[in-house]
C-alpha cells in the first residue's frame, strides 16, 4: 500500500523536479500550489527521516483550511503528528512553540 498518492499537474511536477534549493512560484488559482507543497513535504519526510515540515499561513485556521484535509486524505493517519501554534496573530521572531 502506498504511503501517499498525490498527482501533480505537469507544470507543478516540473517545479518539483527542479534542482533549485529555493523555489518561488508565481501562479494563479487552481495551478496546484497546495498539492505541490504537500508533495514536496511528504517527499522530504520520506527521504529524510526526522525531517520537520512546516506549512505556514497568517493564522492557524487558514493553514488548516488550505491543506490539512488534503494531507489527511493522502497520508496514513499514523504518520501525522500535528503541532499547532494556536493564534490568530501573525508570528514574530520573538515567539516559541510548545
ChimeraX attribute file (.defattr): number of C-alpha atoms within 10 A of each C-alpha:
attribute: neighborCount
match mode: 1-to-1
recipient: residues
	/A:1	3
	/A:2	7
	/A:3	10
	/A:4	15
	/A:5	11
	/A:6	14
	/A:7	12
	/A:8	17
	/A:9	13
	/A:10	11
	/A:11	11
	/A:12	19
	/A:13	16
	/A:14	10
	/A:15	14
	/A:16	16
	/A:17	9
	/A:18	10
	/A:19	8
	/A:20	9
	/A:21	5
	/A:22	7
	/A:23	10
	/A:24	7
	/A:25	10
	/A:26	7
	/A:27	9
	/A:28	8
	/A:29	6
	/A:30	9
	/A:31	16
	/A:32	18
	/A:33	17
	/A:34	17
	/A:35	20
	/A:36	19
	/A:37	17
	/A:38	20
	/A:39	22
	/A:40	16
	/A:41	17
	/A:42	20
	/A:43	12
	/A:44	15
	/A:45	15
	/A:46	12
	/A:47	9
	/A:48	10
	/A:49	8
	/A:50	9
	/A:51	11
	/A:52	9
	/A:53	13
	/A:54	10
	/A:55	14
	/A:56	11
	/A:57	13
	/A:58	12
	/A:59	16
	/A:60	18
	/A:61	13
	/A:62	13
	/A:63	14
	/A:64	16
	/A:65	11
	/A:66	14
	/A:67	15
	/A:68	15
	/A:69	10
	/A:70	15
	/A:71	21
	/A:72	13
	/A:73	12
	/A:74	16
	/A:75	16
	/A:76	12
	/A:77	10
	/A:78	6
	/A:79	10
	/A:80	10
	/A:81	7
	/A:82	8
	/A:83	9
	/A:84	12
	/A:85	14
	/A:86	10
	/A:87	11
	/A:88	11
	/A:89	10
	/A:90	9
	/A:91	14
	/A:92	7
	/A:93	5
	/A:94	5
	/A:95	7
	/A:96	8
	/A:97	7
	/A:98	5
